[in-house]
């Protein structure tokens, strides 16, 4: 198939799990013989860039239009960004036909809807999270209400809607009043071989990060209130009392960073908490492999990619009993605690840090579960099935009498990415 993806972030310029998800999905679709084009944003202060990545994906990075709108003015920024995305994608659509447009989250909703209405190409939308969920069930201001409405609009315009967990499917169906037959569940994936870390390298990283008798707890992700890092800080002193010296590493950036640093100072934990900032992929994997346990203490979590990545590195995980995290550790492949319960989190972390046999068992079960359920090749194949269904449904709805699924029926060859069309 010929696939046009829209995403506000794409490797190597990523902020969170969405960008890594889109990058891995695009690569694996290309590996399976599909032609994939991605329109995304260019890094700050750079011009438009049209590149073919080493993995065979064509990436168009669009620069911010003048006058430049700061990202803090989120809604105007999104509208300006979507204008550029729609223009760049429109140029592609003039060059060649596409079977499907895949839109990732509300940040590209305006462009996706405009392209669908102009070119008649069906849209598949992945809802990675909802504004309602990010704010624990309420919409505190006008901007939050607007985002919620745009999310609904994207699911309305989409022919099919993908969520990454059963939890998110239920939430999206109830929030946006969608027919259940329009929704599909496809989990995020992980390339296990990419997370294999040499044991000597892991030991060397551990020696760089902390002393031989100090336990290492790792959080990786965006620093936002709903990610629950504050709960770990509240539990840390009790953990140190029970298991001895323990250092907590916080890897990531976000709008809640300053508040977390203030909480560290208030609790007197400056010597025991380290904020690493954003870590590139290899450095992050070395941190996972070096850690005694990885924690995902989220209050709200549609999926929980960081837990999957930690398990792929052979690291035991403790997660908040919520959303997609609950599904990831089914079958005893990780420990759960009630979100925001610092005592329950301390109990779970103390169990893992003080029982080596339990830690080894959780690591082995976690790795086995990842290999069985979260392989990116299988995720990509499931996604293609959804694309095919969207194309057929669109043709049935519009009365289009063109032969369905040109590429899948081999009625025309897929052009090479270097071909001008």
N, C-alpha and C positions, 0 to 999 in steps of 0.2 A: 504494500500500500504506500501511498504518498501522504505523509502526515505533516501538518503544520502545527507546531506547538507555540503557545504564548505563555511566557512566565516573566515575572518581574526580577527574578534572579537566576543565574546559571553559572556553573563553575567556569573559571576558578573564583569568580566574584560572588560569594554566597554569604548570607546572613544567618540562615538556620537550616532546618531540615528540608524545607521545600526545595531549595536550590539543589541540594544533593540528590533529592528524589528525582527531580526533572532530569538532571544530568545522567544519572544511572539508567533511568527508563529510556531516554533517547539513545544512549550508547547500545543498550541491549536490543532495542528495536532495530537499530542499524545493523547490529551483528546478525540478526535474523533475516536480513535481506530487504528491509523496508527503507524507503527514502525519507529521511527525517530532516526537517528544517525547523529551527528554533528562532523566534524573535524575542529578544530580551533587552535589558538596559545595558548601556555602556558604563564603565566606571566613571566616576566624577572627573570632569575636566577633560574628557576624551571625546573624539569625534565618532561619527558612525563607523562601524567596522563590520565588514562581511568576511567571514573566515570559514574554512573547512577544517574542523578539528581532526586530530589524528585518528579518532574513532569513527570518522566518516560522517559526522553530523555537520550540516551547514548551519552556522550560527550568525545571525544578523544582530549586532548590538547597536541600539539606537541611543544617540546622545540626547541630553536634555535640551529642549528648545529654548531660545532666548525669548523673553527674559527668564533667567533661571529662577525657579520657585524652590525654596528650601523644603526639604523632606518633612520638616516639622509641620508645615502647612499641608497636611496629608491629602485632603480631598482635592485642592487645586493641583497638587503635584501628581496625583493619580490621573486626573483628567488630562493634564499636559502629556504625561507619559503614554496614556492610551492613544492620544492623537498621533504620536510618533509611531507607536506600534502598529496602528491601523494603516498608516501610510506605508510603512516598510513592508507589511504583510500584503498590502494591496499590490505593490510592485511585483512580489513573488507570484501572486495570483494572476497577474497579467502575463507572466512568463509561461506558466504551466498550470494544469489542473491539479487539484488536491482532492483526496477522498474524504478527509476529515480535518477539522480544527480541534485541537485539544487545549482547552483553557484551564490554567491552574490558579484557582482562587479568585476572589473578587477583584484583585488588583489589575486584572486584565479583562474584566467583564465588559466594559464599554467597547473595547476593540473587538472582542469576540462576537458580541451581538451585532456590531456594525458590519463586520465582515460577512457574517451569516446572512444578514438582510440584503447586502449588496451582491454577494456572489452565489448565494444559495448552497453553500457548503455546510453540512451538518456539524454541529458543535457537540463535543463531549467535554464535560466539565468535571474536574476533580475538586471537591471541597475538602481542603486539608484541615480547616478549622472553621469555627463560626464565632462571630463577635459575641453572640449570646453566651456561648460556652466560655470564651476567654474572660468574660466578666461574671462568671458563676451564676448565670441565669437572670441577669438584668442588663438594661441598656442605659447607662448613666447620663448620657448627654445627646445633643442633636447629631454630632458626628457618628456616634455609635449606632444610633437609630438609622442613619443614612447607610452606613456600611451593612447593617442587617438587611435593609431593603435591597441594596445592590446584590447581596448574596442570594436573596430570593429571586431577583430578576435573572441572575446568571443561571440558576437551576431551572427557571421557567423557559429561558431561551435555549437551553441545552436539550439535545435529543436524548442523551443518556447522562446520568450523574454517577460518578464514582466516589465512594468513600473508602477510607483505609482500614476501617474496623466495623464490626457489627454495632458497636456503641455509637459510632458516628452515623451509621445508616439510620438507626432509630431516631437520633437527634434531628438529622436533616429531614427525614420523612415527617416528623411531628411539627418541627418549626415552620417548614415551608409548605406543608400540606401537599406533599408530592405523592402521586400514586406509587405504591411499592414496586410495581413492575418496571418503573423507570430507573430504579436504583440498583447499583452493583457494588459489591464489596471486593476490593483488591488490596491486599496488604502492601505496605512498603516492603522493599527487599533489601538484601545485602549480598555483596559478592564475598563469600566467606574467604576465598583464596586471597583477596586483597587485604584481609584483616589478620592474616597469619604473620606473626611477629617472631623474629628469631629470639630464642630464649636468652642468649648472651646480650643481645641489644636491650631486651626488657630489663635484665638485671643491671646493665649499665645505666639505663634511664632511672631505675629505682634508686641507685646509688647517688645519682645527681640530684634527685628530688628530695630525698629524706634519709634519715639515719637507719641503720640495720634493725634497730629495735622499735622503730616508730611505725605504727600502722598507717596505711594510706587509703583515704576515702576520696572518691572522685565524683564530681558532678560535671556534666558537659551539656551545654545548651544555651538558649537565649536567657538572659537575665531579666525575667519579667516576673511579676508577682505570682502569676498562676503556675510558674514552674516550681515554687515551693522551697527554694533554697533557704529561706528564712527558718523553715522548720528544722533543717539540718543544724543550723547555727544554734537554735534553742536546745537541741539534743546533744550537742558536741561535748559539753562539760561532763555530763553524766557518762557518756561513752568513754571519755578519758579516765574517769574515776574507776570504771569497771575493767577496762582492758589495758590501761597504761597509755603511754604517749601515742597520740593520734593526730595526724595532720590532714586537714580537709582542703582539697584542691578544687577551685571553682573555675572551670574553663568556659569562657563565652563572654559576650557583650550584650547590652540591652538597656532599656530605659530604667530598670530597677537597680542598676549597678550601684549608684550612689547611696541609696537607702540601705543596701546590703552591707556596704562598707561602714556606714554609720552604726549598723547593728553589731558588726564585729567589734568596733571600738567600745560600744556600750556594754557588751558582754565581756570585754577584756580578753578577746581571743586573737589579738593581732599576731602573736607568735605561732598560732596554730591553724591559721587560715591563709591560703595563698590564692590570690586572683591572678590567673595566668593570662587573661585576655583571650582573644580569638586564637585558636590553634589550627594550623593547616593540617590536612588529612594525616600525613605521616606522623607528625608530632602528636596529634590526638590519639592515634592508634598506639603509639608507644606509651602514652599516659594510661590508656585503658589497660594495656598489658602489664604495666608496672603496678597498678593499683591492687589492693587487697579486695576491694569491693567497689562497685559503681552504684550510685544511688540516683533514682529518678523520682523525686518527692512531689510530683506535680499535684496540684489541686484539680486542674483540668488538663487532659491530654488526649487529643483525638487518636493518636497512634502510639508514639513513644519510640522513635527511631534510635535514640541514643541507647536505650536498653538493648535493642537488637544488636547494635554495633558492639556494645560491651560484651554481650554474650558471644558474638562471633570471635572476639579476641580471647575467649576462654576465661572471662572475669565474671564472678558471681554478681548478681544484681539484687537490689532491694528497691521496690517500686511502690508508689502510691496505688491503693486499690481503687482505681478509677479508669474510666474510658478504655482506650486501647491497651494501656499497660496491663490491665487485668487479663486481657486475652493473650498477651505475649508470654506471660509466666504461667499459663495454664499447664497442668500436669506436673507441678512441683519443680519448674525450671527456674524459680526465683522466689523470694519472699515478698509478701505484701504487708502494708500497714495502712491504717485509716489516714487519709490526707489531713494535714494540719495537726496531727496528733504527735507531738514531739516525744512523748513517752513511748508510744508504740513504735515509732521510728528508731528510738534508742534501743529498745528491746531487740528489734530485728537486726540492727547493725551489730550489736553486742554478740548475738548468736553467731553471726557469720565470722566476726573477727576473733572469737574465742574458741571456735570449733573448726579445726582444720579439715576434718573429715566432711563436715557439712559443707564447707566452702568448696571442696573438691567435687562433691556430689552435685551441688548446684551448677558449678561450672560445666561439668560433663553433660548434665541434662540440658542446660541452656544451649550449648553448642550443637547437640543432637537436634534440638527443636528448630534451631535456625536453619540447619542444613535441610531439614524436612519441609519446612513451611515457607521460608522467606527467601528462596532463591530468586535472583533477579530475572533469570531466563524464563522461569515459570510466570512471574509477574508480567513480563512483557507479552508473553503469549496470551495470557488472560485479557490483557488490555487490547490486543489486536482483535480478539473475539468480540469485544464490546464495540470497537470501531466498526467492525463489519455489521453488527446488529444495528448500530446507529445509521449507517448508510442505507440499509434496506428499509428501516422504519421511515427515514426521511423521504425516500423514493415512493413508498406506499402512501405517505401522507400528502405529498405534493402531486401525485399522479405522474411523476417523471417516468417516461417510458424508455429512458436510456438503459442499456444493459447494466445490471448492478455490478459493483465491485470490479471495475476494470482491471485493477492490478491482480486481485485474487484469482480472477478467471483467466489470467494470462492472455487477455485479448490485446494487450499492448505492453511492450517492455517498459520497465522502470528506467528512466534516464539516469545517467551518471550525474553526480552532483556538479561536475565541471561543465556539463552540457548547458548551453544557453537556453535551451527549451525549444 
